Amino acid sequence: MAAFSVVPARSQVRIEARSNVHPIHLRADGLEGEVEVEAGPDGRPELATAAPRGRLSLRVERLRGGNPLEDVELQRQVDGARFPTIEGVLSAVEPLPGAASCYRLRGVVDFRGVARACAGEVALEEDGEGLRLRGEAVFDIRDFGMEPPRVLLLRVEPEVRVTVDLVLEPRP
């Protein structure tokens, strides 16, 4: 098995939502986690041959949109005091036909104490001695027991697009 750790300072998540007033863009760095994959004869990861294991974690307090008032409301809406992290656990990987180094990942996301199965597509590339995974998925926040926020005239749509950019370095 080849083991990799997420490099928090070089890994980030972006969340995009729509509202009736303006688009909402949130960012966070500081993702944490690890991935274990089978290594092929050349030492490179073989995602398609064996089920890798992995987990990701993000502290909700790291999510920022640039507007302090909206950031405070975000923390209140997601109940960051009670549910301080968003967790993801990888359960399966499938290569995408006709797309080299592109995969469909399946797993479970735990947000606000509600765990839901999810899937998304990622591209894998080598990054120096490590790996870089980039991908996205769309989530409906109502699936996690969260009603779309409404603040005065602002109404947020329930579907959000989550984009991850993970840099992974080999673990000794």
N, C-alpha and C positions, 0 to 999 in steps of 0.2 A: 504494500500500500504506500502511496505517496501522500503525504499530509501537507496541507497549506493553511496558513493563517491569513485572515483578512488584515490588510494594512489600513488601520482606521484613518490616518491622516491623508491617504490617497484614495479612499473609497467614499462614495457619496450616494445619496438617494435624492431624487427630485419628485415632487408630487405636484401635479397640475390638476386644478379643478376649475369649473366654470361657475360663474354667478350671473345674475341679471344685471350687475353693475360693472364688473370688470373680471378679467381672468385672475386666478389665484395661483401663485407659484411659491412653493415651499422647497427648502433645501436643507440638507443636513449632511455633515460628514460624521466621522466617528463610528461608522458601522463596525461591529465586532463579530467574530465568528471564525469558523474553520471548515475545511472541506477535505475529505479523504477520498482518493480515487485510486484505481488500479493503475500501475505503471506498465507500459509496454516494454518490449525488449530494448528500445532505445532510451528508456527512462521517461518518455513523454507520457502525459496522462491519457488513459484510454477510457473516455467517458462512455462510449457506446457499448463496451464489452461487459461491464459490471456495474452494478448499482452503487454509485458513490454515496457517501454519507456527508451531510453538511448541516450547519445551522448558522443563522444570522441573528443579530440582535441590534436594535437601535433604541437609544434612550429618547423618549418622546420630547423631552426638554430641548433636544438639539435641533428640532424642526423650527425653522425660522422663515418668515416671508418678507421681512424687510420693513413691515409696518408694525411698530410696537403694540398698538391697540389690537390689531388683528392677531398678533402672536399671543397676547394675553387671552384673547377670546378662544383661540385654537386650543390652548392648554386647558381652558375650562371645558370646552366642548368634548375633548377626547378624554377628559378626566385623568390627566397626567399624574395627579397625586396618587390616585388609587391604582392606576395601570401605567407605571413609569416606562415600560418597554414594549416594543413591538418585536415579536419573535417569529422566525421562520425556520422550518425544518424541511430539508430536502428528502424526498422519498423515491423519486424515479427520474431517469433521464432517457430521452429518446432522440436519436439523431433526426434532423429534418431532411427529408429526401431532396436531393439536388442542391443542397446548401452545405458546402464544406465548412466545418467548424461551427455549425449552428445547431442548436439543440432545443428541445421542448422540455422544460423542467416541471415537475409536479411536486407538490409538497403541501404543507399546512402552515397557514399564517395565523398567529394569535395576536389579536388587536382588541384592546379593551376587555380582556378576559374571555373573548369569544374566538374559538379556533375554527377555521374554515379551510377546506381543501381549495387549492388554487393551482393555476398553471400559467406559464409564461415562456416566451422564447428568449434565448440568449445567444450571443456570439462569443466564442472563446478565441483568444489570441495569446501568443506568448508575449510577455512583458519583461524583458531582461531575463533574469533567472526564474521569474515567477509567471503568473498567469493574469489575464485580465478578462473579466466577464462583464458584458454589457447586455442589458435587456430591459423589457418592460412588460407590464401587465395592467389590466384595467380592473378595478374593484368597485363594487357598489357598497358604500359605507353602511347602508341599511342592513346588509348581510351580517354586520358585526354589531348590531344593536344600536347603531348611532343614527339619529334622525339628521337629515341635512340641516346645517345651521341656518338660522334666520336672525339677522341683527338689523333692527330698524327696517330699512328698505332692501337690504342685502339678502338675497336668497341664493344659497349654494346648491348646485346640482348634485345628485347623489353619487354619480360615477366619477371616480378619480383615476388618473393615469399615473402609475408609479414606475419610475425609471431608476434602475440601479447601475452603478459603474463600480465594480469591485476589482481591487488589485489584491492579488494573493501571492504571498511569498512562501517558499518552502519552509517547513518546520523542521528543525534539527531532529 
